[in-house]
Amino acid sequence: MNRPLVLSGGRVLDLAARAAPLCDVLVIGGKIATISQPGENRPPDAEVVDVTDRLLMPGLVNAHTHAHGALAKGLCGDRWPLELLLNSNPAFNRGRTTDDKYLCGLLQAVELVRRGCTATFDMFAEFPVPSVEGVHAVAKAYADVGIRAVLAPMIADRTLYQAIPGLTDALPDSLRDEVAAIKTAPSDVSLDVCEQIYETWPFDRTMIRPGVAPTIPLHCSDDFLRRCAAFSADYGLSLQTHLAESRTQAISGPKRYGMSLTRHLANMGVLSPRTSAAHAVWLDTDDIALLADHGASVVHNPLSNARIGSGVADIRSYRDAGINVGIGTDATNTSDSLNMFEATRWASYLSRLRNVELQRWVTADEVIAMATDGSAKAIGFGGEIGRLEAGYAADIAFLDLAHITYTPLNDIVRQIVFSESGAALTGVMIGGKRVLWDGRMMTIDEADLRRRAREASARLIESNRDAKAFAQKLEGFIGSFCVAQSRQVATCGVCGSTH
């Protein structure tokens, strides 16, 4: 049996009081038993860990990521909207071995921990079809590092070119024929594999859980969406989809369905308290009400939304409607890092550009709550992680209060949100276990990981040169199409202006 653990000499973030008093934290069985005055509630057999000059805060929860992007860092073009990224996805991701997929999981998990994260939602894609072996490889990587995760195979039964009305027609005849030959796996194949994954899940669900991820509503047939919703209900799975992320999606939803994408998801039975909508940039007042009425969450991805020009989500309106909002980074090939400190800061900063009225700016207190408790609820870990309270898991990030970032220490909440980059992070504890300590990963040989990742990346780039060349032939046509679509998005139903 594990000994009780006392974290002694540190300051514990009290978000409500905007303070960080000196406290002892007693951890028993991986959970916080008590937070008390120094010296109180110390069992005689407890291991005492000195955390003097450390701030203890809830581990950040990155509520939207894609581990398959970990080997594709730096490959997203400078002037790519979402649709150009999707056009190139096969060139980044085809031909991967099971070990490559495991490496993706390791890379992502280590980077998350080194950014103060203790949990994530991973929409992991395999091309052309998900596999039990591939998903299990990524889950094992998370388990080996020691981080919590919801791992959801990202699936669809339409290609990008089939999904967007008018896109194929915008291509020249020669390319149109080549694009028409590109197919997704048959829907029954993908969904049957997912069912095998859910029914045979071998991992500890307190740490790593399966999920379901119909990638983008437009990329999924109606029957496909209904079956994903049934999986979510029957197996109690968290479901995440990319909702109204880009201007092109915002225009294409009504063209295909005669209604918004959010309304279509509601009609398909997809929206529920288990649902989280990633991005959710282009929502109108009816969409917001639908999400609120169904108890769904929104995952705000400000870095990615800015990087690929998707827009600025009006999270103030979502919160005012009673929607739970979490924060994510998206993949390392779209927002270029998994730094949740940066994503949290940008979530507050961009609200100042989105809203003229000062009272609608999102405060430091609000975004840090979104990045911890809000994200935990969004991914299905609500009430278990995301807070430093008795009964919650001991998922803790440790910041060095002697760091220049906190010198002088005038307002702990603002300095975490507006000043912290992750540079002051010294440790991460997950379930009472030290995963990162004194700046060193305790569970993974990082030198070996770096070597293997570099070798795999070089091999995959070489093997996918033809796929990259084909994607490049399409870029100019798809880019022009997206620009034309964007010009049709004249106003936003929420604020009356473009995002």
N, C-alpha and C positions, 0 to 999 in steps of 0.2 A: 504494500500500500504506500502511495506517495505521502511524504511528510507534509504537514501544513507548512505554508510559506508566508513569511511576513516581509513585506516591502517597507523598509524603515527609513525615515529621514527625508522622504520626498514630499513634494507638494502636490495635492490632488486637485485637478481642475473642477471647480464648482461653477458650472455655466450659469445657473440661475442667479448666483450671488456675484458673478463676475469676479471671482476670487480663487485663490489656490492655497488653502491653508495647509500647514504641516499636519500630516496624518500618517498613521500606520494602516496598511491594507493587508488584511488577512485573507489568504487564498487557501481554500480546501477543496480538493477534488476538481481543480481547474476552474472553480467559480469563486467569486468574491463573497466571502463570508461576512466580513465587517469592514467598515472604514471608521477608524476611531482615533482618539487622541493618542499621540506618541506614547508608547509603553503600555497601553491598555490591550486587553484581549490577545495576549501572546501565549499560546500553548507552550508548555515546557519542552515539548519535543519538536517545536517549529524550527525550520531553517530560516534564519534572518538574513535578508539581503539588503545591504546598505545602498540606498538610492539618493543619498544626499546631493543637493543641488540639481535634482531632476524634477521636471514637471511630469506628472502622470496624467495622461488624457486618454479618452476612449480611442482605440484603434480606428483609423479611417476605414470606411467601407466603400470600395470602388464598385458602384452598382451597374456598370456597363463596360465590358471589355471584350476583346477577341484574342485569345492566345495564338491563333494562327498567324496573327500579324507580327509576332515577336521576331521571326526570322526575316521579316521584310522591312525592318527599320530603314528609313531614309529613302524608300522606293516610291512613295507617293509624290506625284509631280507637283511642282510649285503652283500650277494654275489648273488644278483639277477640282471640279465640283464632284459631288458624290457619284454621279453616273460614270464619270471617267475612272474613278477609283474602282467601281464595280466592273467596268469593262476590262480592267487589268488584273482583277483578282485571280483568274486562272493562271496568268503568267507568274504570279507570286507563289501560288499554292499547290500547283499540280506536281505529281511525282514524288510526294513525300512518303518516306518510310514510316513505320511505326515509331522507330527511334527518333526520327525528325519531329514527330508530333509530341513525343515525350520531351524533347529538347525545348519545343515551344512552350510547353507547360512549365518547365523549370525556369526558363528565361523570364516568363511573365511573373511567376510566383516570386522569384528573387527580387525582381524590380519592384513589385508591389510592396514586399516587406521593407525594402530599402527606402520606400516612400511613406512609411508609417501605416501601411494598410494591413489589416488583419483578416479581411474577407473580400470576396469579389463575386460578381455574376459574369460568367464567361460564356458568350455565344460563340462556340467553337465550330468552325466550318471545316469539313473535309470535302475534297473534290475528287470524283463527281458525286459521291454518296457517303453518308456517315457510316461508320463501322463500330461494332462493339469494341474491337481491339484498339482503334484510334482514340475513342472516348475514354476507355479505361487507361490508356497510356497517359493522357493528360491528367486524369484524375489521380493516377499514381504519382505523377510529378508534384501535384499540389500536396498530396499526402506526405511525400518525401521531404518537401520543404517545411510542411507543418502549418499551412495557411488554410483557412476555411474558404469554400467555394460552392457556388451553384454552377454546375457544368451542364449547359444546354446545347445539344447539337443544333446548329443553325441550318434550317432546311427550307426548301421551296420546291415547287413543281413547275415554275416558269423561269425562263432565262430573263436577264435584263431586257433583251431585245423583244421578247414576247410581252413583257410586263408593261412597258410604257407605250401607250397608244400613239401611233404615228412615227415611232422611232425607226422601225425597219424601213418604212416608206421614205425616210429622209436619207437613206443610204443609196449609193449608186448600185446599179443592177448587179455588177460582179460581186460586190461585197454583200449585197442582200442575199444572194444565193449561199455564200459561205456562212453567213450568220444564221440562215434558216436551218443549216445542218447541225448547229449547236443545240444540244438537248440536255435537259436535266435528267436525273434518274427518274423513272416512273414513280408517281406519288406513293403507290403501295410499297415499293421497295424501301424508300426512305422511312416511311412511317412504320413499316414492319420491323426495321432495324431499331428504330427508336423504342418500340414496344419491348423488344428483347433487352435493350439497355435498361429500361425501367424495371423490368421484371427480374433481372439478374444482377442488380446493383450490388457489388460486393464491399463497398466502402462504408465506413462509419458515417452515418447520416448526421451526427452531431457536428461533423467537420465538413464533409463533402456530400452534396446532394445532387441528384439529377434534376434537370429542368427541361422545358420545352421552348423552342425558339423559332416560330415561323418568321423568317427573316424580315420580310417587308410585305405588308398586305397585298400590294399589287403583284408581287411575285408568287402569290399563293392562290390557287383556285378556291372556290367556295367550299367544296367538299374537303379540301385539304385543311382549310382553316377550322371547319367544324370538327374534324378529327383531332386536330391539335388542342382545341378547346376541351374535347372529351378526355384526352389524355390528362390535361391539367386537372379536370374535375375528378376523374376516376382514380388517379394516382396521387392526388394532392400535391401537384407540381407547380412551382412558380413558372409563369409564362412571360416571356419578354419578346417584344417585336419593335422594329424601328417604325415609328409612327410619324407621318407628315414631317420627315426630316428635311427634305429639300424642296425648293420651289417647283421643280419638275414633278415631284410627287404630289404637291398641293394642287397643281393643275390637272394631273392625270387621274386623281381619284374621282372627281365628278365626271370626267369624260368616260371613264370605264363603268362606274356604278350609278351615275346620276345622283350622287350624294358624296359627302365627305368620307375620307378613309375611316375616321373615328365612328361615324354612323354605320358604316358598313361592318366594322368589327363588332359593334353592338348587335347588329342584326344577325351576325354569324355566331353569336353567343360567346365571343372571345373575351369580352370585358368582364372582370370580376375582381374581388380583392386579391386574387393571386396574380393579377396582371400588372406588369409594368411597361410603360410606353417610353422607349428610349428616344431622346431628342425632343419630339413633340413641339417642333418649332412653329408650324403653320396650323394653329388651331383657332377656330372661331368660338364665339360664346356658346353655341350649341354643343360643340365638341367638348369644351371644358365642363359643361353641365353633365354630359354623358359620362365622362370619366369620373366625376365626383359622385354621381348617382350610383355608379357601379362599384365604388370603393377602390378603383384602380389607382396606381401610382404613376408618377412621371419621373423619369431619370434625366436630369439636366446634364448636358455634355458641352459646356461652354467652350473648351479649347478646341474640340473637334468641329463644333458648329462654326467657329471663326476660321479655323484652318482651311476647311473646304467650302467656305462661303455659304453655308446653309441658312444662316440668319441668327437672330437673337430671340430665344424663347422668353415669353412673358411670364416668368415664374411667380411674379407677384400676383397676377390674376389667378394662377392655378392655386396658390396657397390661400388666397382670399375665398376661393370656391370650396375650400376644405380638402383639396387633393394633397395627399402625402407626396412630397418631392424629395428625391434622393439626388446624389451627384455621382457622375462617372467621368472617366477620361476618354473612353473609346479605345481603339487599338493603338499600338505604338507605331503603326504605319499610317495613322490618320491624324492623331493629335501629337505624335512624335515622342510622347513619354507617357508614363503612368503616374505622373506626379499629382496626387490628389491635393496637396497643399496649393499648387498652382490652380488647379481646377476650382477649388473652393474660393480662392481669391477672385478669380475671373467671374465666378457666379455672382459675386457681389458687385464687382466693378461694372460688368456689362448691364446690370439692372439700372445703373445710373445713366447709361446711354439710351436704354430702352424706354425709360420713363422720365418725363419732365418733372412731374410732381415729386417733391422731395420725400414725402411720406410713403411713396411707392418704391423707393430704393430699398434693396434687400440688405439687411444689416449683418455685421460680423456674427452676432449671436445666432441669427437665423441660419446662415450658411454652414456654420460649424455643426449645428444641430442636424441640418440636412445631410451633411457628409458622414455622419455617424449614425444616429438613431433613425433618421429619415431613410438613408440608404439601407440600413438593416431591415426596416419594414418593407421596403420596395423589393428586396430579393428573397423575402420569406423567412428572415431570421429575427423578425420583430419580437421584442420581449426576451430575447436570448443574448444579444450582443448590442453594442452601440452606446452603452452607458456604463459609467463607473458607479454601480450601485450593488448592494447586497442581492445575491441571487443571479446576477448577470455573470456571464463568462469573464474570466480574467484576461480579456483581450485589450492590451494596454500598449500605448506608444509612449516612449520616454524621451523627453526633450531636455537638452543641457541648458539650464538657466544661467550658467556662466558664459554661454555663447554671446557674441557681440549682438546678436538679434535681440536679446533680452536685457541688454545693458544700456540704459537703466530699464527696470521693469516698472512700467507705468500703468499699462492696461493689458492684462494677460490675454484676454479674448481678442482684442484688436491686433495685438502683436503676433499671435498665432496665425490669424487669418490674413492680415495685410503685410506681414513681414517675413513669415517663415517660408523657406524654400525646401525644407528637408535637410538643410545643412546642419541644424542643431540636433537632429535625430541621432540618438545613441543606442537605443534598444527597442525591441518589439517583443512582447510576450503574447502568446496565443494559447488560450486554455491553460494558463498558468505555466506554460513552457517557454523558456527563453530561446527564441528563434533567431533574433539578432541581438547581440550583446556587445557593448563597448565597440560598436561599429563593425563587428565581425559576424558573418553568417555562421550559425552553430550547427546547421543541418546539411549543408551542401558544400562541396569543394568547388569554389567559384573559379579557380584557375582552370580546372578541368572542364567546367561548363563553358568558359570562354573559348577554349581551344576547340571543343566539339562544335560549338555554334558557328564559329568562323568557317570551319571546314564544311559544315552542312550548307551554310549560306552560299559559299562559292560554288559548290556542286549544283545546288538548285538553280542558281542564276544561270549557270552554263546550260543545264538541261532544259531550261524553259525559254531559251532565246527565240525559238520559233513562235511560241505563244506570245512573247513580248512584241515581236515584230508585227504579228497580226493585230494585236491590240493597238499598236501605234498607227496602223493603217486606218483604223476606225476613229481615232481621237479627234481629228478635225471635224468630222461630220457630226459626231455625238456632241462635241463641245458647242458647235454652232446651233444644234438642235436645243440644247439646254439653255443657251442664251435666249433663243427665241421664246422658249417656254417661260423663262423667268420674266420676260417683259409682259407676259399676260397676267402676272400676279401683281395687280395694281394696288390693292389695299388689303389690309388685315381686318378681319371681322372684330378683333378685340379693340384695336387702337385707332383704326382708320388710316394707318400709314403703312408703308412698306417696312419690312423688318431689316 
